[in-house]
Amino acid sequence: MNKANVEGSRIESGDLVLVRQQATAQTGDVVVAIVDGQATVKRFERKPNYVVLKPQSSNPTHQPIVINKEFNVAGIVRAVLKNASELLDQPN
């Protein structure tokens, strides 16, 4: 999702995201979705009979996920914490 923009910040490797827990999303939201028991962060797009979870990434292996079955939105990404994972690796 290194091309995704949330509140003016891009999601890059090593960043953490702040997620507001909620079960619904609007087209254009960056969501944490649970698909087949796996969590993914993607741009949400609702279509008439299905949903598309779109990656916004420079990595060509990241492909859209088209869903016409049951899945869950775990929450909406509200902020990007830049390089915050480095803080988690430091001893107390």
Secondary structure per residue as TSV (DSSP state, phi and psi in degrees):
chain	resnum	aa	ss	phi	psi
A	1	M	-	360.0	29.1
A	2	N	T	-71.7	-0.3
A	3	K	T	-109.5	-2.3
A	4	A	-	-76.6	135.8
A	5	N	E	-113.3	121.3
A	6	V	E	-124.6	114.2
A	7	E	T	51.8	39.9
A	8	G	T	86.8	0.2
A	9	S	E	-120.5	140.0
A	10	R	E	-88.4	147.7
A	11	I	-	-87.4	114.6
A	12	E	-	-122.2	165.5
A	13	S	T	-54.6	132.7
A	14	G	T	93.0	-12.4
A	15	D	-	-80.3	155.0
A	16	L	E	-109.1	153.7
A	17	V	E	-116.8	142.2
A	18	L	E	-94.2	123.1
A	19	V	E	-118.4	129.7
A	20	R	E	-89.1	119.2
A	21	Q	E	-67.7	122.5
A	22	Q	-	-164.0	155.5
A	23	A	S	-97.1	-2.3
A	24	T	-	-125.0	158.5
A	25	A	-	-146.1	158.0
A	26	Q	-	-109.6	153.0
A	27	T	T	-52.9	131.1
A	28	G	T	101.2	-18.5
A	29	D	-	-68.4	146.2
A	30	V	E	-91.7	121.7
A	31	V	E	-120.4	158.4
A	32	V	E	-100.9	116.5
A	33	A	E	-116.3	147.9
A	34	I	E	-108.3	113.5
A	35	V	E	-123.8	121.0
A	36	D	T	51.6	40.0
A	37	G	T	79.6	1.8
A	38	Q	E	-112.6	138.8
A	39	A	E	-87.7	142.6
A	40	T	E	-144.9	149.2
A	41	V	E	-110.0	119.5
A	42	K	E	-150.0	164.8
A	43	R	E	-81.5	129.4
A	44	F	E	-89.2	133.8
A	45	E	E	-140.2	118.3
A	46	R	E	-90.8	130.3
A	47	K	-	-113.0	172.7
A	48	P	S	-56.0	-42.9
A	49	N	S	-124.3	12.9
A	50	Y	-	-162.5	174.4
A	51	V	E	-124.9	143.3
A	52	V	E	-116.1	128.2
A	53	L	E	-102.9	109.9
A	54	K	E	-103.2	126.4
A	55	P	-	-75.3	148.6
A	56	Q	-	-122.3	81.7
A	57	S	-	-140.7	150.6
A	58	S	S	-83.3	-6.5
A	59	N	-	-83.5	114.4
A	60	P	T	-67.1	-13.6
A	61	T	T	-77.1	-16.0
A	62	H	-	-82.0	113.8
A	63	Q	-	-116.5	155.8
A	64	P	-	-61.8	149.6
A	65	I	E	-111.8	117.2
A	66	V	E	-96.9	125.4
A	67	I	E	-122.2	121.9
A	68	N	-	-125.1	25.5
A	69	K	S	-133.8	-173.7
A	70	E	-	-70.2	135.1
A	71	F	-	-154.0	172.0
A	72	N	E	-126.1	139.3
A	73	V	E	-91.0	120.7
A	74	A	E	-85.9	-28.9
A	75	G	E	174.7	177.2
A	76	I	E	-112.5	131.7
A	77	V	E	-71.8	123.5
A	78	R	E	-107.1	-25.0
A	79	A	E	-157.5	158.0
A	80	V	E	-114.0	126.9
A	81	L	E	-100.8	104.4
A	82	K	T	-67.1	129.0
A	83	N	T	52.7	25.0
A	84	A	T	-69.4	-23.9
A	85	S	H	-63.1	-27.0
A	86	E	H	-62.7	-33.5
A	87	L	H	-66.6	-33.9
A	88	L	H	-71.2	-25.2
A	89	D	H	-83.0	-11.0
A	90	Q	S	-84.6	140.2
A	91	P	-	-68.6	155.4
A	92	N	-	-71.6	360.0
